[in-house]
Amino acid sequence: MIDSQSVKSSFPGEERGFHGGKLVKGRSRQVSCDIEGNVWGVHVHAADKSDTAGGIEWAEQALEGHERLSKVIADQGYKKSFIEHLKKKWKMTVETSMSVRDPGKVSPKRWIAERCFAWLNGWRICDKEHERTTSSSEVDLHIIFTRRTLRAAILR
């Protein structure tokens, strides 16, 4: 599953933009996870870049070495060029969720990606983008998700 989250930036940095739909000046985080909520890849970019363009950049980073992966679930923000890129280069099918009319209802399976963002909200470092570079932000996200995964393994 892949989804994106737009967050405010605390100060100017490497990449920063304005997301008109969410009225956020900052960066966007692309996060992909499996059904259990384990994160496979993250990509941070300017908020004014579309989910489709950010998703293609995410695919180039996260899918290298994962040839067995056959399907990606995304929301409707990931348009035709993202779907075609994954089909052509990675031989994957992309399942996009249908629009949900009830705003309080989350579409099936996509709640798992939303849960990953909810886990991030518990970390003070993730309330805004505090880093100057997007690569530093990506490292922060990897550290947080690795710590969460290790803690879950210890508590089992």
C-alpha atoms as an extended CHARMM CRD file, in Angstrom:
* protein
*
       156  EXT
         1         1  MET       CA              0.0000000000        0.0000000000        0.0000000000  PROA      1               0.0000000000
         2         2  ILE       CA              1.1950000000        3.5010000000       -0.7550000000  PROA      2               0.0000000000
         3         3  ASP       CA             -0.1350000000        6.8140000000        0.4730000000  PROA      3               0.0000000000
         4         4  SER       CA              1.1050000000       10.3510000000        0.9560000000  PROA      4               0.0000000000
         5         5  GLN       CA              0.9470000000       12.9020000000        3.7510000000  PROA      5               0.0000000000
         6         6  SER       CA              1.6160000000       16.6310000000        3.4290000000  PROA      6               0.0000000000
         7         7  VAL       CA              3.3310000000       18.3100000000        6.3890000000  PROA      7               0.0000000000
         8         8  LYS       CA              4.4260000000       21.8560000000        7.1330000000  PROA      8               0.0000000000
         9         9  SER       CA              8.0960000000       22.8080000000        7.0990000000  PROA      9               0.0000000000
        10        10  SER       CA              9.4890000000       24.6780000000       10.0720000000  PROA      10              0.0000000000
        11        11  PHE       CA             12.0580000000       26.5910000000        7.9790000000  PROA      11              0.0000000000
        12        12  PRO       CA             13.2900000000       26.7830000000        4.3660000000  PROA      12              0.0000000000
        13        13  GLY       CA             15.2350000000       23.8040000000        3.1540000000  PROA      13              0.0000000000
        14        14  GLU       CA             16.1620000000       21.7870000000        0.1170000000  PROA      14              0.0000000000
        15        15  GLU       CA             12.6970000000       21.0980000000       -1.3190000000  PROA      15              0.0000000000
        16        16  ARG       CA              9.5710000000       22.8970000000       -0.2550000000  PROA      16              0.0000000000
        17        17  GLY       CA              6.3230000000       23.7050000000       -2.0030000000  PROA      17              0.0000000000
        18        18  PHE       CA              2.6730000000       24.6030000000       -1.5150000000  PROA      18              0.0000000000
        19        19  HSD       CA              0.0090000000       21.8760000000       -1.6810000000  PROA      19              0.0000000000
        20        20  GLY       CA             -3.0760000000       23.7720000000       -2.8320000000  PROA      20              0.0000000000
        21        21  GLY       CA             -5.6200000000       21.1040000000       -1.9740000000  PROA      21              0.0000000000
        22        22  LYS       CA             -4.5320000000       20.8110000000        1.6490000000  PROA      22              0.0000000000
        23        23  LEU       CA             -3.2690000000       24.4060000000        2.0450000000  PROA      23              0.0000000000
        24        24  VAL       CA              0.0800000000       23.2090000000        3.3710000000  PROA      24              0.0000000000
        25        25  LYS       CA              3.4250000000       24.8660000000        2.6540000000  PROA      25              0.0000000000
        26        26  GLY       CA              6.0870000000       22.2330000000        3.1410000000  PROA      26              0.0000000000
        27        27  ARG       CA              6.8210000000       18.6830000000        2.0490000000  PROA      27              0.0000000000
        28        28  SER       CA              4.9780000000       15.5230000000        1.1800000000  PROA      28              0.0000000000
        29        29  ARG       CA              5.8780000000       12.0470000000        2.4720000000  PROA      29              0.0000000000
        30        30  GLN       CA              5.2290000000        8.9640000000        0.3370000000  PROA      30              0.0000000000
        31        31  VAL       CA              5.0810000000        5.8940000000        2.5770000000  PROA      31              0.0000000000
        32        32  SER       CA              4.5370000000        2.2990000000        1.4690000000  PROA      32              0.0000000000
        33        33  CYS       CA              3.7940000000       -0.5920000000        3.7870000000  PROA      33              0.0000000000
        34        34  ASP       CA              2.6920000000       -4.1960000000        3.6990000000  PROA      34              0.0000000000
        35        35  ILE       CA             -0.5070000000       -5.6200000000        5.1650000000  PROA      35              0.0000000000
        36        36  GLU       CA              1.0060000000       -5.8750000000        8.6480000000  PROA      36              0.0000000000
        37        37  GLY       CA              2.0550000000       -2.2220000000        8.6330000000  PROA      37              0.0000000000
        38        38  ASN       CA              5.7690000000       -2.8250000000        8.0890000000  PROA      38              0.0000000000
        39        39  VAL       CA              7.1960000000        0.0170000000        6.0330000000  PROA      39              0.0000000000
        40        40  TRP       CA              8.8950000000       -0.8770000000        2.7420000000  PROA      40              0.0000000000
        41        41  GLY       CA              9.8990000000        2.5230000000        1.5390000000  PROA      41              0.0000000000
        42        42  VAL       CA              9.6460000000        6.2580000000        2.0940000000  PROA      42              0.0000000000
        43        43  HSD       CA             10.1810000000        9.1900000000       -0.2090000000  PROA      43              0.0000000000
        44        44  VAL       CA             10.0540000000       12.8610000000        0.8040000000  PROA      44              0.0000000000
        45        45  HSD       CA              9.5770000000       15.6360000000       -1.7540000000  PROA      45              0.0000000000
        46        46  ALA       CA              8.1350000000       19.1380000000       -2.1350000000  PROA      46              0.0000000000
        47        47  ALA       CA              4.4220000000       19.3220000000       -1.3630000000  PROA      47              0.0000000000
        48        48  ASP       CA              3.6060000000       20.8920000000       -4.7280000000  PROA      48              0.0000000000
        49        49  LYS       CA              4.6410000000       17.7220000000       -6.5660000000  PROA      49              0.0000000000
        50        50  SER       CA              1.7150000000       15.4330000000       -7.3730000000  PROA      50              0.0000000000
        51        51  ASP       CA              1.2010000000       12.0030000000       -5.8180000000  PROA      51              0.0000000000
        52        52  THR       CA              1.7280000000       10.5040000000       -9.2640000000  PROA      52              0.0000000000
        53        53  ALA       CA              5.1730000000       12.0880000000       -9.7740000000  PROA      53              0.0000000000
        54        54  GLY       CA              6.2000000000       11.3700000000       -6.1820000000  PROA      54              0.0000000000
        55        55  GLY       CA              4.9470000000        7.7910000000       -6.5120000000  PROA      55              0.0000000000
        56        56  ILE       CA              7.1080000000        7.2000000000       -9.5780000000  PROA      56              0.0000000000
        57        57  GLU       CA             10.1610000000        8.4960000000       -7.6850000000  PROA      57              0.0000000000
        58        58  TRP       CA              9.1930000000        6.2760000000       -4.7340000000  PROA      58              0.0000000000
        59        59  ALA       CA              9.0060000000        3.2530000000       -7.0500000000  PROA      59              0.0000000000
        60        60  GLU       CA             12.5340000000        3.8590000000       -8.3380000000  PROA      60              0.0000000000
        61        61  GLN       CA             13.8560000000        3.8620000000       -4.7510000000  PROA      61              0.0000000000
        62        62  ALA       CA             11.6990000000        1.3140000000       -2.9540000000  PROA      62              0.0000000000
        63        63  LEU       CA             11.0480000000       -1.4060000000       -5.5230000000  PROA      63              0.0000000000
        64        64  GLU       CA             14.6580000000       -2.1530000000       -6.4090000000  PROA      64              0.0000000000
        65        65  GLY       CA             15.3060000000       -5.7220000000       -5.2710000000  PROA      65              0.0000000000
        66        66  HSD       CA             11.6370000000       -6.5570000000       -4.6750000000  PROA      66              0.0000000000
        67        67  GLU       CA             10.8540000000       -8.4260000000       -7.8790000000  PROA      67              0.0000000000
        68        68  ARG       CA              8.4440000000      -10.7840000000       -6.0930000000  PROA      68              0.0000000000
        69        69  LEU       CA              6.1030000000       -7.9180000000       -5.2560000000  PROA      69              0.0000000000
        70        70  SER       CA              3.1590000000       -8.1240000000       -7.6460000000  PROA      70              0.0000000000
        71        71  LYS       CA              0.5150000000       -5.6290000000       -6.5340000000  PROA      71              0.0000000000
        72        72  VAL       CA              0.3360000000       -2.1020000000       -5.1240000000  PROA      72              0.0000000000
        73        73  ILE       CA             -2.7690000000       -0.6030000000       -3.5300000000  PROA      73              0.0000000000
        74        74  ALA       CA             -3.0810000000        3.1710000000       -3.8390000000  PROA      74              0.0000000000
        75        75  ASP       CA             -5.7140000000        5.8690000000       -3.5640000000  PROA      75              0.0000000000
        76        76  GLN       CA             -7.0850000000        7.8180000000       -6.4930000000  PROA      76              0.0000000000
        77        77  GLY       CA             -4.3570000000       10.4620000000       -6.2000000000  PROA      77              0.0000000000
        78        78  TYR       CA             -2.0460000000        8.1200000000       -8.1140000000  PROA      78              0.0000000000
        79        79  LYS       CA             -3.0580000000        8.6310000000      -11.7270000000  PROA      79              0.0000000000
        80        80  LYS       CA             -2.5670000000        6.8700000000      -15.0400000000  PROA      80              0.0000000000
        81        81  SER       CA              1.1710000000        7.5800000000      -15.5200000000  PROA      81              0.0000000000
        82        82  PHE       CA              1.9720000000        5.9870000000      -12.1310000000  PROA      82              0.0000000000
        83        83  ILE       CA             -0.0720000000        2.9040000000      -12.9940000000  PROA      83              0.0000000000
        84        84  GLU       CA              1.5080000000        2.5950000000      -16.4460000000  PROA      84              0.0000000000
        85        85  HSD       CA              5.0340000000        3.0570000000      -15.0370000000  PROA      85              0.0000000000
        86        86  LEU       CA              4.5630000000        0.2230000000      -12.5370000000  PROA      86              0.0000000000
        87        87  LYS       CA              3.0560000000       -2.0360000000      -15.2070000000  PROA      87              0.0000000000
        88        88  LYS       CA              5.7520000000       -1.3510000000      -17.7820000000  PROA      88              0.0000000000
        89        89  LYS       CA              8.9190000000       -1.2750000000      -15.6820000000  PROA      89              0.0000000000
        90        90  TRP       CA              8.0510000000       -3.4220000000      -12.6530000000  PROA      90              0.0000000000
        91        91  LYS       CA              5.3400000000       -5.7440000000      -14.1170000000  PROA      91              0.0000000000
        92        92  MET       CA              2.9600000000       -4.8810000000      -11.2630000000  PROA      92              0.0000000000
        93        93  THR       CA             -0.7410000000       -4.3610000000      -11.0550000000  PROA      93              0.0000000000
        94        94  VAL       CA             -2.0340000000       -1.2850000000       -9.2520000000  PROA      94              0.0000000000
        95        95  GLU       CA             -5.3380000000       -1.4010000000       -7.4420000000  PROA      95              0.0000000000
        96        96  THR       CA             -6.7640000000        2.0540000000       -6.8290000000  PROA      96              0.0000000000
        97        97  SER       CA             -9.4220000000        2.5200000000       -4.2110000000  PROA      97              0.0000000000
        98        98  MET       CA            -12.7580000000        3.8550000000       -5.2970000000  PROA      98              0.0000000000
        99        99  SER       CA            -13.8240000000        7.2090000000       -3.9410000000  PROA      99              0.0000000000
       100       100  VAL       CA            -15.7040000000        6.8800000000       -0.6850000000  PROA      100             0.0000000000
       101       101  ARG       CA            -18.8370000000        8.9980000000       -0.3650000000  PROA      101             0.0000000000
       102       102  ASP       CA            -18.9980000000        8.8580000000        3.4270000000  PROA      102             0.0000000000
       103       103  PRO       CA            -16.1480000000       11.0740000000        4.7330000000  PROA      103             0.0000000000
       104       104  GLY       CA            -15.9360000000        9.1400000000        8.0110000000  PROA      104             0.0000000000
       105       105  LYS       CA            -15.3820000000        5.8190000000        6.2670000000  PROA      105             0.0000000000
       106       106  VAL       CA            -11.9730000000        4.6230000000        5.1130000000  PROA      106             0.0000000000
       107       107  SER       CA            -11.8400000000        2.3110000000        2.1140000000  PROA      107             0.0000000000
       108       108  PRO       CA            -10.8790000000       -1.3280000000        2.7530000000  PROA      108             0.0000000000
       109       109  LYS       CA             -7.1560000000       -2.0910000000        3.1990000000  PROA      109             0.0000000000
       110       110  ARG       CA             -6.1040000000        1.5540000000        2.8200000000  PROA      110             0.0000000000
       111       111  TRP       CA             -6.5490000000        2.1040000000        6.5440000000  PROA      111             0.0000000000
       112       112  ILE       CA             -3.2660000000        0.2260000000        6.9950000000  PROA      112             0.0000000000
       113       113  ALA       CA             -1.3460000000        3.0100000000        5.2310000000  PROA      113             0.0000000000
       114       114  GLU       CA             -3.2660000000        5.6110000000        7.2400000000  PROA      114             0.0000000000
       115       115  ARG       CA             -2.2720000000        3.7620000000       10.4200000000  PROA      115             0.0000000000
       116       116  CYS       CA              1.4020000000        4.2450000000        9.4990000000  PROA      116             0.0000000000
       117       117  PHE       CA              0.8400000000        7.9990000000        9.4110000000  PROA      117             0.0000000000
       118       118  ALA       CA             -0.9490000000        7.7840000000       12.7530000000  PROA      118             0.0000000000
       119       119  TRP       CA              2.1410000000        6.1120000000       14.2260000000  PROA      119             0.0000000000
       120       120  LEU       CA              4.2370000000        9.0180000000       12.9510000000  PROA      120             0.0000000000
       121       121  ASN       CA              1.9960000000       11.5100000000       14.7310000000  PROA      121             0.0000000000
       122       122  GLY       CA              3.2230000000       10.1220000000       18.0520000000  PROA      122             0.0000000000
       123       123  TRP       CA              6.7460000000       11.3880000000       17.3690000000  PROA      123             0.0000000000
       124       124  ARG       CA              7.5700000000       15.0280000000       17.9970000000  PROA      124             0.0000000000
       125       125  ILE       CA             10.1460000000       15.0150000000       15.2110000000  PROA      125             0.0000000000
       126       126  CYS       CA              7.3760000000       14.1810000000       12.7140000000  PROA      126             0.0000000000
       127       127  ASP       CA              4.8980000000       16.9300000000       13.6080000000  PROA      127             0.0000000000
       128       128  LYS       CA              6.6100000000       19.1620000000       11.0240000000  PROA      128             0.0000000000
       129       129  GLU       CA              9.5190000000       18.8430000000        8.6480000000  PROA      129             0.0000000000
       130       130  HSD       CA             12.4500000000       20.0780000000       10.7210000000  PROA      130             0.0000000000
       131       131  GLU       CA             15.2160000000       18.8270000000        8.4430000000  PROA      131             0.0000000000
       132       132  ARG       CA             16.8790000000       20.9520000000        5.7660000000  PROA      132             0.0000000000
       133       133  THR       CA             17.2770000000       18.0760000000        3.2780000000  PROA      133             0.0000000000
       134       134  THR       CA             14.7730000000       15.4890000000        2.1190000000  PROA      134             0.0000000000
       135       135  SER       CA             17.3130000000       12.6970000000        2.5500000000  PROA      135             0.0000000000
       136       136  SER       CA             17.6280000000       13.5590000000        6.2660000000  PROA      136             0.0000000000
       137       137  SER       CA             13.8410000000       13.4200000000        6.5660000000  PROA      137             0.0000000000
       138       138  GLU       CA             13.7850000000       10.0050000000        4.8970000000  PROA      138             0.0000000000
       139       139  VAL       CA             16.4460000000        8.7240000000        7.3160000000  PROA      139             0.0000000000
       140       140  ASP       CA             14.3830000000        9.9850000000       10.2690000000  PROA      140             0.0000000000
       141       141  LEU       CA             11.3430000000        8.0990000000        8.9850000000  PROA      141             0.0000000000
       142       142  HSD       CA             13.3520000000        4.9030000000        8.4730000000  PROA      142             0.0000000000
       143       143  ILE       CA             14.7200000000        5.1410000000       12.0330000000  PROA      143             0.0000000000
       144       144  ILE       CA             11.2530000000        5.6610000000       13.5220000000  PROA      144             0.0000000000
       145       145  PHE       CA              9.6920000000        2.7810000000       11.5950000000  PROA      145             0.0000000000
       146       146  THR       CA             12.6500000000        0.4830000000       12.3510000000  PROA      146             0.0000000000
       147       147  ARG       CA             12.3350000000        1.2480000000       16.0680000000  PROA      147             0.0000000000
       148       148  ARG       CA              8.6040000000        0.5230000000       15.9120000000  PROA      148             0.0000000000
       149       149  THR       CA              9.1630000000       -2.7890000000       14.1230000000  PROA      149             0.0000000000
       150       150  LEU       CA             11.8560000000       -3.8770000000       16.6020000000  PROA      150             0.0000000000
       151       151  ARG       CA              9.7230000000       -2.9310000000       19.5700000000  PROA      151             0.0000000000
       152       152  ALA       CA              6.7810000000       -4.9270000000       18.1700000000  PROA      152             0.0000000000
       153       153  ALA       CA              9.0800000000       -7.9470000000       17.6810000000  PROA      153             0.0000000000
       154       154  ILE       CA             10.3500000000       -7.7310000000       21.2580000000  PROA      154             0.0000000000
       155       155  LEU       CA              6.8460000000       -7.4730000000       22.7290000000  PROA      155             0.0000000000
       156       156  ARG       CA              5.6320000000      -10.5960000000       20.8870000000  PROA      156             0.0000000000
